Amino acid sequence: MRMIVTGGAGFIGSHIVDAYLALGHEVLVLDSLWEHGGGRRANVPQGVSFVHMDVRDAGIERIFREFKPDVVSHHAAQHSVAISSRDPHFDADVNVLGLINVLDCAVKASVRKVIFASSAATFGEIERLPIDESTPQRPTSPYGITKMVAEHYLRFFKNEKGLDFTALRYGNVFGPRQDPNGEAGVISIFIAKFLQKQGVRIDWDGEQTRDYVYVKDVAAANVAALERGSGSFYCIGTGVKTSVNQLYKALVKISGFEPPITHGERRSGDARAVQYNIALAAKELQWKPQTSLVDGMQATYDYFAAQQPKEAVS
Ligand SMILES: NC(=O)c1ccc[n+]([C@@H]2O[C@H](COP(=O)([O-])OP(=O)(O)OC[C@H]3O[C@@H](n4cnc5c(N)ncnc54)[C@H](O)[C@@H]3O)[C@@H](O)[C@H]2O)c1
């Protein structure tokens, strides 16, 4: 098949590109290499066409028309909760108007399906764990709002224009290539500090939990969604909740280093606990995560250690 991966130079998108290539699909990456995102030109493998363009650009219509993709994986986004709170206009511009541009062009180019990167942020305040697809969505940030609104547009484009979709609501994705300077990737942020032999900051009391899912398992969900999950929304996580303190202890074991901890305030809007029920994805996408948290953290640690300048690794 022929695929366009928007945001394919980024952390998750580039692993999806790898997974599609490994199956023999032809892939084009469309990415603006946004300055606050995790996108890197170097993440796009040889043999993959790369178009440096914003998803809001009218020019993407020509790219879609000429490449004629069967499937579009839409992973380009303004992905920062903090930026969305500071600048909701920009957030909506990229995450809603950019999405509509992609969907319009997909319809014109007779694309069969769009796979969309949605988020646990669409749930916002959570009253009961675990979260599943029937949990009410009450987003508390502009980012969560635009991701939820995007899901409604997907439904509209399917119902009115016949464009199929699958939306994957990711938990906290981690793994190689995650931007350690970003706000969400606590595992990569910690690993960078461990490797630089620096102290780490743990906000709140560190007992807040999240559902951490390894990026290659997320890429596998994007493979499963090529043929399954028509017109549906899925929680993509592990079903396991892990605290920040547990992550810290696991990294002490992996690295043999015990960095000093300073404690920060609870970040505004931070949820106490997040845990997914992934039964629907297991049943309908026939997908289950294959990587344990510890194995995924070890692989991520090894990746970042290999990136370090030689003299910095002791
Ligand atoms: N990382 C997570 O835990 C997580 C969780 C839930 C959902 N998501 C979603 O998954 C997707 C990928 O996130 P990521 O963590 O890989 O982030 P990332 O920043 O590494 O990747 C996003 C990519 O999109 C590109 N991009 C941003 N704005 C663009 C624009 N206007 N036009 C074209 N390209 C643009 C960036 O350059 C980057 O390469 C996003 O949609 C994000 O909202 C991520």
The ligand as a Gaussian input file, in Angstrom:
#p B3LYP/6-31G(d) Opt

LIG

0 1
 N        3.926000      11.175000      22.905000
 C        2.795000      10.799000      23.496000
 O        2.814000      10.228000      24.598000
 C        1.452000      11.045000      22.819000
 C        0.292000      10.697000      23.507000
 C       -0.946000      10.885000      22.900000
 C       -1.006000      11.415000      21.606000
 N        0.136000      11.782000      20.972000
 C        0.014000      12.342000      19.610000
 O        0.843000      11.587000      18.750000
 C        1.322000      12.431000      17.684000
 C        2.834000      12.357000      17.595000
 O        3.388000      12.849000      18.815000
 P        4.927000      12.708000      19.180000
 O        5.019000      12.485000      20.632000
 O        5.577000      11.750000      18.258000
 O        5.438000      14.182000      18.909000
 P        6.591000      14.728000      17.948000
 O        6.696000      16.196000      18.164000
 O        7.829000      13.925000      18.087000
 O        5.961000      14.473000      16.501000
 C        5.050000      15.354000      15.918000
 C        5.550000      15.706000      14.523000
 O        4.595000      16.571000      13.912000
 C        5.298000      17.599000      13.224000
 N        4.436000      18.781000      13.131000
 C        4.025000      19.588000      14.138000
 N        3.242000      20.557000      13.639000
 C        3.138000      20.341000      12.298000
 C        2.461000      21.010000      11.253000
 N        1.721000      22.087000      11.493000
 N        2.592000      20.516000       9.986000
 C        3.352000      19.430000       9.746000
 N        4.027000      18.769000      10.699000
 C        3.915000      19.224000      11.961000
 C        6.526000      17.855000      14.067000
 O        7.560000      18.467000      13.300000
 C        6.886000      16.441000      14.537000
 O        7.776000      15.815000      13.634000
 C        0.767000      13.823000      17.981000
 O       -0.411000      13.988000      17.238000
 C        0.464000      13.778000      19.467000
 O       -0.534000      14.689000      19.813000
 C        1.353000      11.617000      21.543000

